[in-house]
């Protein structure tokens, strides 16, 4: 399935931050939605600011338009304020993108566990994110940092416990 670009993507002024406050807010909301949708479609969780400048989401070669690094940082700051992005370094060169928050992933995982009668079962993190049983689930292939945060959210709710096993970490669901 190919990614569907929003109409704004083919509108050259979209790639220049607008000076009018109301227009800019709508534009930033559209950029945030586009960035999260693109990351979700391509299952991207970690972004490098230098690489993302050449990424199709910020560089539309067909209309020869590119969002500036400064504008990308403004979009990323909006995402950070909304809880969808976390910087990995103080220089803001790499970030974690959360197109679904840990609590949302946790809810999806717990629904799958419940639906399949696996409450009171122990899983390794690998089995949960990469096992054959989860292949058709949206959380299949989830990066470990996000999986752990999701399970910690479930642990806070009393629905799971992250445990240390001989060969790494695991989780028991309640």
C-alpha positions as CSV (number, residue, x, y, z in Angstrom):
1,X,0.0,0.0,0.0
2,X,1.5,3.3,-1.0
3,X,1.5,6.4,1.1
4,X,-1.3,9.0,0.4
5,X,0.0,12.6,0.4
6,X,-2.4,15.3,1.6
7,X,-3.4,18.0,-0.9
8,X,-1.1,20.6,0.8
9,X,1.9,18.6,-0.1
10,X,1.6,19.7,-3.8
11,X,1.0,23.3,-2.8
12,X,4.4,25.1,-3.0
13,X,3.7,27.7,-0.2
14,X,3.2,24.7,2.2
15,X,7.0,24.4,2.3
16,X,7.5,28.0,3.6
17,X,6.4,28.8,7.1
18,X,3.7,31.4,6.9
19,X,4.0,34.7,8.8
20,X,0.3,35.0,9.8
21,X,-0.2,33.4,13.2
22,X,-3.5,31.6,12.4
23,X,-2.3,30.4,9.1
24,X,1.0,29.2,10.6
25,X,-0.9,27.2,13.4
26,X,-3.0,25.4,10.7
27,X,0.2,24.8,8.6
28,X,2.1,23.4,11.6
29,X,-0.9,21.1,12.5
30,X,-0.9,19.9,8.9
31,X,2.9,19.3,9.0
32,X,2.6,17.4,12.3
33,X,-0.1,15.2,10.9
34,X,1.9,14.6,7.7
35,X,5.1,13.8,9.6
36,X,3.3,11.3,12.0
37,X,1.3,9.7,9.2
38,X,4.5,9.2,7.1
39,X,6.4,7.7,10.1
40,X,3.4,5.5,10.9
41,X,3.1,4.3,7.3
42,X,6.9,3.5,7.0
43,X,7.1,2.3,10.7
44,X,9.8,4.9,11.5
45,X,10.6,5.4,15.2
46,X,14.0,7.2,15.1
47,X,14.8,10.1,12.9
48,X,18.1,11.9,12.2
49,X,17.7,15.6,11.4
50,X,20.3,15.6,8.7
51,X,18.8,12.5,6.9
52,X,15.2,13.8,7.3
53,X,16.0,16.9,5.2
54,X,16.3,14.6,2.2
55,X,13.3,12.5,3.1
56,X,10.4,12.8,0.7
57,X,8.1,14.1,3.5
58,X,10.2,17.3,3.8
59,X,11.7,17.3,0.3
60,X,9.2,17.3,-2.6
61,X,11.4,16.9,-5.7
62,X,8.5,17.0,-8.2
63,X,7.7,20.6,-7.3
64,X,11.3,21.4,-6.3
65,X,10.3,22.5,-2.8
66,X,12.0,21.6,0.5
67,X,11.2,22.5,4.1
68,X,14.1,24.3,5.7
69,X,16.0,22.8,8.6
70,X,14.8,25.6,10.8
71,X,11.2,24.9,9.8
72,X,11.6,21.1,10.4
73,X,12.9,21.9,13.9
74,X,9.8,24.1,14.5
75,X,7.6,21.2,13.3
76,X,9.5,18.8,15.6
77,X,9.1,21.2,18.5
78,X,5.3,21.1,18.0
79,X,5.4,17.3,18.0
80,X,7.5,17.4,21.2
81,X,5.0,19.7,22.9
82,X,2.2,17.2,21.9
83,X,4.2,14.3,23.3
84,X,4.9,12.7,19.9
85,X,8.6,13.4,19.8
86,X,11.5,13.2,22.2
87,X,15.0,14.4,21.5
88,X,17.8,11.9,22.0
89,X,20.5,14.5,22.4
90,X,20.7,18.1,23.5
91,X,22.0,19.3,20.1
92,X,18.7,18.0,18.6
93,X,20.2,15.9,15.9
94,X,18.2,12.7,16.6
95,X,14.8,12.0,18.0
96,X,12.3,9.3,18.8
97,X,9.0,9.7,17.0
98,X,5.9,8.4,18.8
99,X,3.1,8.3,16.2
100,X,1.3,6.2,18.9
101,X,2.0,7.0,22.5
102,X,3.3,4.2,24.8
103,X,-0.2,4.1,26.5
104,X,-1.8,3.5,23.2
105,X,0.6,0.7,22.2
106,X,0.1,-0.8,25.7
107,X,-3.7,-0.8,25.2
108,X,-3.3,-2.5,21.7
109,X,-0.9,-5.1,23.2
110,X,-3.2,-5.8,26.2
111,X,-6.2,-6.2,23.9
112,X,-4.3,-8.8,21.9
113,X,-3.2,-10.6,25.1
114,X,-6.8,-10.7,26.4
115,X,-8.4,-11.6,23.1
116,X,-6.1,-14.6,22.7
117,X,-6.5,-15.8,26.3
118,X,-2.9,-15.1,27.3
119,X,-3.5,-13.3,30.6
120,X,-1.1,-14.8,33.2
121,X,1.3,-15.7,30.5
122,X,5.0,-14.7,30.3
123,X,6.5,-13.5,27.0
124,X,10.0,-12.5,26.1
125,X,10.1,-9.0,24.4
126,X,11.2,-10.7,21.2
127,X,8.2,-13.1,21.2
128,X,5.9,-10.2,21.7
129,X,7.3,-7.8,19.1
130,X,8.7,-10.3,16.6
131,X,7.1,-13.7,17.2
132,X,5.0,-15.6,14.7
133,X,1.8,-15.2,16.9
134,X,1.9,-11.4,16.6
135,X,2.8,-11.2,12.9
136,X,-0.6,-9.7,11.9
137,X,-0.7,-7.3,14.8
138,X,0.1,-3.6,14.4
139,X,2.6,-3.8,17.2
140,X,4.6,-6.5,15.4
141,X,8.1,-5.1,14.8
142,X,7.8,-2.4,17.5
143,X,11.2,-1.1,18.5
144,X,12.3,-2.3,21.9
145,X,12.5,1.2,23.5
146,X,8.8,1.8,22.6
147,X,7.8,-1.8,23.6
148,X,9.4,-1.3,27.0
149,X,7.6,2.0,27.5
150,X,4.3,0.5,26.5
151,X,4.7,-2.4,28.9
152,X,5.7,0.1,31.7
153,X,2.5,1.9,31.0
154,X,0.6,-1.4,31.5
155,X,2.7,-2.1,34.6
156,X,1.6,1.3,36.0
157,X,-2.0,0.2,35.4
158,X,-1.4,-3.1,37.1
159,X,-2.0,-5.1,33.9
160,X,1.6,-6.3,33.4
161,X,5.0,-6.7,35.0
162,X,8.2,-6.3,33.2
163,X,10.6,-9.0,34.4
164,X,14.3,-9.8,33.9
165,X,15.0,-13.2,32.5
166,X,18.2,-15.1,31.8
167,X,18.3,-14.0,28.2
168,X,16.9,-10.5,28.6
169,X,13.6,-9.0,29.5
170,X,10.2,-10.4,29.5
171,X,6.7,-9.5,30.6
172,X,3.9,-11.2,32.5
173,X,0.3,-10.0,31.9
174,X,-2.3,-9.9,34.6
